[in-house]
Amino acid sequence: MRKPFLLAGLLICSMAADWPQWRGPQRTGVSKETGLLKEWPKGGPKLLWEQKDIGDGYSTPAVVGDRLYLMSNREGKEYVVARSVADGAEIWTKEIGKVGPNKGPQYPGTRSTPTVEGDRIYALGSDGDLACLEKDKGTLVWTKNLRKNFAGAPGMWAYSESVLIDGDKVVCTPGGKKAAMTALNKKDGETLWECALAKGDEAGYASPIAVEVGGVRQYVQFVSGGLIGVDAKTGKFLWRYDKTKDQAANIPTPVFHDGCVFTSTSRNGTGLNRIKVQADTVNSEEVYFNSTKLNSIGGVVRVGDYVYGTNAKGDLVCMNFKTGAIEWQHASVGSAALCYAEGMLYVRGQGGTGFGKETPPFVALVEATPKGYEEKGRFEQPDHGERPAWPHPVVANGRLYLRDGPVLLCYDVKAAK
């Protein structure tokens, strides 16, 4: 029987070690799991299974119980797919729309991680097709299209957001002048509110989080014009912070802690701003901004008072969350996506695929400590797709999942009893 947890304002019903949505139970890239390997053998942990033809795309899996859920594309169409965690075999697949157009360099395909809550799944396709499906069989419950229903305006590389479930709401980011953000009733998809921004910001490539400061619940999201806060009840625009915005692509999911929001982009720098609530006014105030450029595709994770992520050079960086001071930086596996569990960072390099060289991704296990870089094992990913390995690693129920284009790998990272 699964136990309900109220995590960061998100009512996600799952086992403690499940990974039911983008960046895990709390959208932080942090797993609460214990009993994992603290050091890997030579060659890495045991490979349990591999699937080499799951369809293309960049979608990271969600894992709940005995199933994992992801999105894939084939021949211009996008699908939500359920697979068995036992061997990766397909259980069901459901088409939800077509692949969204790219206006610049071509990186077409699915990006979003399905959000699993209760007996339903919520998934957003790259062309703006938002679908609610029954978890068991993939039956469609309702659909919307962010372009058609909300006059949505995605960025150059289509929609990438993993939608947020908060109470009775589905929160998503159509972008544009009509509804930069919107909240829908999760049961039937009916609109609860729309937030129009004066600047008509396009959707970025980030995913929203729910935070609460001074009794005010709000959604924090990174759109084309910067970081914004929106009132959770009414959809009222509250504040904006644009110091860290990247003119090309605002990608990272914001990191919230102790009333402050952290963002960093690969071209502009790193900033921390504090949300301030005074009477009926909600604002944000910059705590610091620096020129350190963390890899926005791979995101960062916060562990205590420190955040970890890779910089523009591909070094792994440990930074003080409160001050922005760099504790250390060290060569690791290059530009990488990462997650955290039980004192350890799981760092998956994106490799050099698709950028004029064919360097396969490496995966490292690194101790999360401000004292210095302590690597506890690494291995070369045995198979990979034709594009950079951008999907984030997932640690769930004693297993490490790595998606790379049409390849899906599952490793045993549980410590022996």
Secondary structure as the mmCIF struct_conf table of DSSP 4:
data_model
#
loop_
_struct_conf.conf_type_id
_struct_conf.id
_struct_conf.beg_label_comp_id
_struct_conf.beg_label_asym_id
_struct_conf.beg_label_seq_id
_struct_conf.end_label_comp_id
_struct_conf.end_label_asym_id
_struct_conf.end_label_seq_id
HELX_LH_PP_P HELX_LH_PP_P1 ARG A 2 LYS A 3
STRN STRN1 PRO A 4 LEU A 7
TURN_TY1_P TURN_TY1_P1 ALA A 8 GLY A 9
STRN STRN2 LEU A 10 CYS A 13
TURN_TY1_P TURN_TY1_P2 ALA A 16 ALA A 17
STRN STRN3 TRP A 19 TRP A 19
BEND BEND1 GLN A 21 GLN A 21
TURN_TY1_P TURN_TY1_P3 TRP A 22 ARG A 27
BEND BEND2 THR A 28 GLY A 29
STRN STRN4 VAL A 30 SER A 31
BEND BEND3 GLY A 35 GLY A 35
STRN STRN5 LEU A 36 LEU A 36
BEND BEND4 LYS A 38 GLU A 39
HELX_LH_PP_P HELX_LH_PP_P2 TRP A 40 PRO A 41
TURN_TY1_P TURN_TY1_P4 LYS A 42 GLY A 43
BEND BEND5 PRO A 45 PRO A 45
STRN STRN6 LYS A 46 GLN A 51
BEND BEND6 LYS A 52 LYS A 52
BEND BEND7 ILE A 54 ILE A 54
STRN STRN7 ASP A 56 ASP A 56
BEND BEND8 GLY A 57 GLY A 57
HELX_LH_PP_P HELX_LH_PP_P3 SER A 59 PRO A 61
STRN STRN8 ALA A 62 VAL A 64
TURN_TY1_P TURN_TY1_P5 GLY A 65 ASP A 66
STRN STRN9 ARG A 67 ARG A 74
TURN_TY1_P TURN_TY1_P6 GLU A 75 GLY A 76
STRN STRN10 LYS A 77 SER A 84
TURN_TY1_P TURN_TY1_P7 VAL A 85 ASP A 87
STRN STRN11 GLU A 90 LYS A 98
HELX_LH_PP_P HELX_LH_PP_P4 VAL A 99 ASN A 102
BEND BEND9 LYS A 103 PRO A 105
BEND BEND10 GLY A 109 GLY A 109
HELX_LH_PP_P HELX_LH_PP_P5 SER A 112 PRO A 114
STRN STRN12 THR A 115 GLU A 117
TURN_TY1_P TURN_TY1_P8 GLY A 118 ASP A 119
STRN STRN13 ARG A 120 LEU A 124
TURN_TY1_P TURN_TY1_P9 SER A 126 ASP A 127
BEND BEND11 GLY A 128 GLY A 128
STRN STRN14 ASP A 129 GLU A 134
TURN_TY1_P TURN_TY1_P10 LYS A 135 LYS A 137
STRN STRN15 LEU A 140 ASN A 145
HELX_RH_AL_P HELX_RH_AL_P1 LEU A 146 PHE A 150
TURN_TY1_P TURN_TY1_P11 MET A 156 TRP A 157
HELX_LH_PP_P HELX_LH_PP_P6 VAL A 163 VAL A 163
STRN STRN16 LEU A 164 ASP A 166
TURN_TY1_P TURN_TY1_P12 GLY A 167 ASP A 168
STRN STRN17 LYS A 169 CYS A 172
BEND BEND12 GLY A 176 LYS A 178
BEND BEND13 ALA A 180 ALA A 180
STRN STRN18 MET A 181 ASN A 185
TURN_TY1_P TURN_TY1_P13 LYS A 186 ASP A 188
STRN STRN19 THR A 191 CYS A 195
TURN_TY1_P TURN_TY1_P14 ALA A 198 LYS A 199
HELX_LH_PP_P HELX_LH_PP_P7 ASP A 201 ALA A 203
BEND BEND14 TYR A 205 TYR A 205
STRN STRN20 ILE A 209 VAL A 213
TURN_TY1_P TURN_TY1_P15 GLY A 214 GLY A 215
STRN STRN21 VAL A 216 VAL A 223
TURN_TY1_P TURN_TY1_P16 SER A 224 GLY A 225
STRN STRN22 GLY A 226 ASP A 231
TURN_TY1_P TURN_TY1_P17 ALA A 232 THR A 234
STRN STRN23 PHE A 237 TYR A 241
TURN_TY1_P TURN_TY1_P18 LYS A 243 THR A 244
BEND BEND15 GLN A 247 ALA A 248
HELX_LH_PP_P HELX_LH_PP_P8 PRO A 252 PRO A 254
STRN STRN24 VAL A 255 HIS A 257
TURN_TY1_P TURN_TY1_P19 ASP A 258 GLY A 259
STRN STRN25 CYS A 260 THR A 265
TURN_TY1_P TURN_TY1_P20 SER A 266 ASN A 268
STRN STRN26 GLY A 269 GLN A 278
TURN_TY1_P TURN_TY1_P21 ALA A 279 ASP A 280
STRN STRN27 THR A 281 ASN A 290
STRN STRN28 LEU A 294 LEU A 294
TURN_TY1_P TURN_TY1_P22 SER A 296 GLY A 298
STRN STRN29 VAL A 301 VAL A 303
TURN_TY1_P TURN_TY1_P23 GLY A 304 ASP A 305
STRN STRN30 TYR A 306 THR A 310
STRN STRN31 ASN A 311 ASN A 311
TURN_TY1_P TURN_TY1_P24 ALA A 312 LYS A 313
BEND BEND16 GLY A 314 GLY A 314
STRN STRN32 ASP A 315 ASN A 320
TURN_TY1_P TURN_TY1_P25 PHE A 321 THR A 323
STRN STRN33 ILE A 326 ALA A 331
BEND BEND17 VAL A 333 SER A 335
STRN STRN34 ALA A 336 ALA A 341
TURN_TY1_P TURN_TY1_P26 GLU A 342 GLY A 343
STRN STRN35 MET A 344 GLY A 349
BEND BEND18 GLY A 352 GLY A 352
TURN_TY1_P TURN_TY1_P27 THR A 353 GLY A 356
BEND BEND19 LYS A 357 LYS A 357
STRN STRN36 PHE A 362 GLU A 367
TURN_TY1_P TURN_TY1_P28 PRO A 370 LYS A 371
STRN STRN37 GLU A 375 GLU A 380
BEND BEND20 PRO A 382 PRO A 382
BEND BEND21 GLU A 386 ARG A 387
BEND BEND22 PRO A 391 PRO A 391
HELX_LH_PP_P HELX_LH_PP_P9 HIS A 392 PRO A 393
STRN STRN38 VAL A 394 ALA A 396
TURN_TY1_P TURN_TY1_P29 ASN A 397 GLY A 398
STRN STRN39 ARG A 399 ASP A 404
TURN_TY1_P TURN_TY1_P30 GLY A 405 PRO A 406
STRN STRN40 VAL A 407 ASP A 412
STRN STRN41 LYS A 414 LYS A 414
HELX_LH_PP_P HELX_LH_PP_P10 ALA A 415 ALA A 416
#
